[in-house]
Amino acid sequence: GLLRNLTRNVIGVTGFTLQSKTSNLELRSFLENSWKDYCSRVGGFVTLDERTSARDLDILILRSLVIDGEAFVRRTFDPTSKYGWRYEVIDSLQIDPLYTVENVGNGHRIFMGVELDERGREVAYYYRPTVDEVYYTGNRERLDAANILHLYRKEFPAQIRGISMLAGSVLNLRQLDDYRTAELVHARGGSAIMGVWE
């Protein structure tokens, strides 16, 4: 439904493409072919695991933005890659939302896993890898903000973490689910009533 439509309308079937505007045809061809090579799944240049195409990475980021309200993308320089930088999407629940410290020194504070300086700029993110697919169980690691892209739409001035686009509909969906359950119970009860006429 929603996620498939967003993927089709925002990212498209082939993903984002590069169209060079240079008048140098040889340079234009080189740039556009390099972009295709970089973005392909076959080359494995985009992500840290070397298995994801640029389009698949973009879809994962878009899904994270819609479902979680934010996306964390770690960038790592790989000297063995001919394009240098590789990316990895981090599950937003792995940036520990339960970790808050009012004063860590130097005017810094940590709120919901995000370390902020005295001016409110992101300095670091506190990451907890999942252990056996259970959140908040791994040892907390401090990730330098210079290597993390934190993508979210700021809805109010002091906002530090993203808010899911689906948050407003969750209560309505829960009520709809409860209503459907009540209808099924009523239908089952009604079908169990029988009468005998003699």
C-alpha positions in Angstrom: 0.0 0.0 0.0 1.5 3.3 1.2 5.1 2.2 1.2 4.9 0.7 -2.3 3.3 3.8 -3.6 5.9 6.1 -2.0 8.7 3.9 -3.3 7.3 4.0 -6.8 6.5 7.8 -6.8 9.7 9.0 -4.9 12.4 6.6 -6.0 11.0 5.0 -9.1 11.7 1.7 -10.8 15.4 2.4 -11.6 16.2 4.7 -8.7 17.8 8.1 -8.9 19.8 8.7 -12.0 22.6 11.2 -12.9 22.3 13.3 -15.9 25.4 15.4 -16.5 25.0 18.8 -18.0 28.5 19.2 -19.2 29.1 19.9 -22.9 32.1 17.6 -22.9 30.5 14.4 -24.3 33.4 12.2 -23.2 33.3 13.5 -19.6 29.5 13.3 -19.6 29.6 9.6 -20.6 32.3 8.9 -18.0 30.3 10.5 -15.2 27.1 8.8 -16.1 28.6 5.4 -16.5 30.6 5.8 -13.3 27.3 6.6 -11.5 25.6 3.5 -12.9 28.5 1.4 -11.9 28.6 2.8 -8.4 24.8 2.4 -7.9 24.6 -1.2 -9.2 24.1 -4.2 -6.9 26.7 -6.1 -8.9 29.5 -3.8 -8.1 28.6 -3.7 -4.4 30.1 -0.2 -4.0 27.3 1.6 -2.1 26.9 -0.3 1.2 29.2 -1.7 3.8 27.9 -5.2 3.3 28.6 -4.9 -0.5 25.2 -6.5 -1.3 22.8 -3.6 -1.7 22.3 -1.3 -4.7 21.8 2.4 -4.4 18.1 2.1 -5.2 17.7 -0.6 -2.4 19.5 1.7 0.0 17.3 4.6 -0.9 14.2 2.4 -0.4 15.4 1.4 3.1 16.0 5.0 4.0 12.6 6.0 2.8 10.9 3.2 4.7 12.8 4.2 7.9 11.6 7.8 7.4 8.0 6.8 7.0 7.8 4.1 9.7 10.3 5.5 12.3 10.2 9.2 11.4 13.9 9.2 11.0 16.8 7.4 9.4 20.4 7.0 10.6 23.0 6.4 7.9 26.5 5.6 8.9 29.2 6.5 6.3 32.5 4.7 6.4 35.6 5.4 4.2 36.8 2.2 2.5 40.3 2.6 0.9 39.8 -0.6 -1.0 36.7 0.7 -2.8 37.3 2.6 -6.0 34.6 5.1 -5.0 35.7 5.5 -1.3 32.6 5.9 0.8 30.2 3.2 1.8 26.9 3.5 3.7 24.9 1.5 6.2 21.4 2.2 7.5 21.2 1.9 11.3 17.9 0.8 12.8 16.6 3.9 14.7 15.9 1.7 17.8 19.6 1.0 17.9 20.3 4.7 18.7 19.3 4.2 22.3 16.2 6.3 22.9 16.3 5.3 26.6 19.7 6.9 27.2 19.5 10.4 28.6 22.1 12.2 30.7 21.5 15.8 31.8 25.2 16.9 32.0 28.1 14.9 30.6 30.6 17.8 30.9 31.7 20.7 28.7 28.0 21.8 28.5 27.1 18.6 26.6 24.0 16.6 27.3 22.6 13.3 26.0 18.9 13.1 25.1 17.4 9.9 23.7 20.8 8.6 22.6 21.9 11.9 20.9 24.7 13.9 22.5 24.3 17.6 22.0 26.8 20.4 22.6 25.9 23.7 24.4 24.4 25.1 21.2 22.2 22.1 20.5 24.3 20.6 17.7 24.6 16.8 17.4 28.1 15.7 18.6 27.6 11.9 18.8 25.0 9.1 18.8 24.9 6.3 21.3 24.4 3.0 19.4 23.5 -0.3 20.9 23.8 -3.3 18.6 21.1 -5.9 19.0 22.1 -9.2 20.5 20.1 -12.2 19.4 17.6 -9.9 17.8 16.8 -8.2 21.1 17.0 -4.4 21.3 18.9 -2.6 24.1 21.0 -5.6 25.0 24.4 -4.8 23.4 27.1 -2.6 24.9 26.5 1.1 24.1 29.0 2.6 21.6 29.6 6.3 21.0 29.5 7.1 17.2 30.9 10.4 16.1 28.2 12.6 14.5 30.6 13.5 11.6 30.1 10.0 10.3 26.3 9.8 10.8 23.6 11.3 8.6 20.6 11.8 10.8 17.6 12.4 8.5 14.3 13.6 9.9 11.7 16.4 9.5 11.8 18.9 12.3 8.3 19.6 13.5 9.1 21.9 16.4 12.2 23.9 17.6 13.6 21.7 20.3 13.0 18.4 18.5 16.0 16.0 18.5 14.5 12.8 17.2 12.0 12.1 14.3 8.3 11.4 14.6 6.7 8.7 12.5 4.4 9.8 9.7 2.1 7.0 11.0 2.0 8.1 14.6 -1.3 10.0 14.2 -3.1 7.0 12.8 -2.0 4.4 15.3 -4.8 5.0 17.8 -7.4 5.0 15.1 -6.0 1.7 13.7 -6.1 0.2 17.2 -9.8 1.2 17.6 -10.6 -0.2 14.2 -8.9 -3.5 15.1 -10.9 -3.6 18.4 -14.1 -2.9 16.5 -13.4 -5.8 14.0 -12.7 -8.1 16.9 -16.0 -7.1 18.6 -17.9 -7.7 15.3 -16.4 -11.2 15.0 -17.3 -12.1 18.6 -20.9 -10.8 18.0 -21.2 -12.8 14.8 -19.9 -16.0 16.4 -22.3 -15.5 19.3 -25.2 -14.9 16.9 -24.5 -18.0 14.9 -24.5 -20.1 18.0 -28.1 -19.2 18.9 -30.6 -21.7 17.6 -34.2 -22.4 18.2 -36.4 -25.5 17.9 -40.0 -25.4 16.8 -42.3 -28.2 17.6 
